[in-house]
Amino acid sequence: MTNTQTPAAKGPASYFPSIEKKHGQPISHWKELIRSSPLTKHMELVAWLKEEHGLGHGHANALVKHTLDEGAE
């Protein structure tokens, strides 16, 4: 497998290509879900994505971290 991404994503964003491939939705879809959720705590959001949307822990954690970090800027 060759890496065609330049530059390589770092941190939570490094999970984004595999999240999109595995779950068939763009990252913007997941970020909008997170932003529209009444939940606000990191681990609550991670658990919700895992339970309600079938994401694995790593993918859910990466999405929540990236989305909450954007809101903190």
Contacts in CASP RR format, 6 or more apart in sequence:
PFRMAT RR
TARGET T0000
AUTHOR 0000-0000-0000
METHOD contacts of the structure
MODEL  1
MTNTQTPAAKGPASYFPSIEKKHGQPISHWKELIRSSPLTKHMELVAWLK
EEHGLGHGHANALVKHTLDEGAE
5 17 0 8 1.000
8 14 0 8 1.000
9 16 0 8 1.000
9 17 0 8 1.000
11 62 0 8 1.000
12 61 0 8 1.000
12 62 0 8 1.000
12 63 0 8 1.000
12 65 0 8 1.000
12 66 0 8 1.000
12 69 0 8 1.000
13 62 0 8 1.000
13 66 0 8 1.000
14 62 0 8 1.000
15 58 0 8 1.000
15 59 0 8 1.000
15 62 0 8 1.000
15 63 0 8 1.000
16 27 0 8 1.000
16 62 0 8 1.000
18 59 0 8 1.000
19 27 0 8 1.000
19 30 0 8 1.000
19 55 0 8 1.000
19 59 0 8 1.000
19 62 0 8 1.000
19 63 0 8 1.000
20 26 0 8 1.000
20 27 0 8 1.000
22 59 0 8 1.000
23 30 0 8 1.000
23 53 0 8 1.000
23 54 0 8 1.000
23 55 0 8 1.000
23 59 0 8 1.000
27 63 0 8 1.000
30 49 0 8 1.000
30 63 0 8 1.000
30 67 0 8 1.000
31 63 0 8 1.000
31 66 0 8 1.000
31 67 0 8 1.000
31 70 0 8 1.000
33 49 0 8 1.000
33 53 0 8 1.000
34 45 0 8 1.000
34 49 0 8 1.000
34 63 0 8 1.000
34 64 0 8 1.000
34 67 0 8 1.000
34 68 0 8 1.000
35 67 0 8 1.000
37 45 0 8 1.000
37 48 0 8 1.000
39 45 0 8 1.000
39 48 0 8 1.000
42 64 0 8 1.000
42 65 0 8 1.000
42 68 0 8 1.000
45 60 0 8 1.000
45 64 0 8 1.000
45 68 0 8 1.000
46 57 0 8 1.000
46 60 0 8 1.000
46 61 0 8 1.000
46 64 0 8 1.000
47 60 0 8 1.000
49 55 0 8 1.000
49 56 0 8 1.000
49 59 0 8 1.000
49 60 0 8 1.000
49 63 0 8 1.000
49 64 0 8 1.000
50 56 0 8 1.000
50 57 0 8 1.000
50 60 0 8 1.000
53 60 0 8 1.000
55 63 0 8 1.000
END
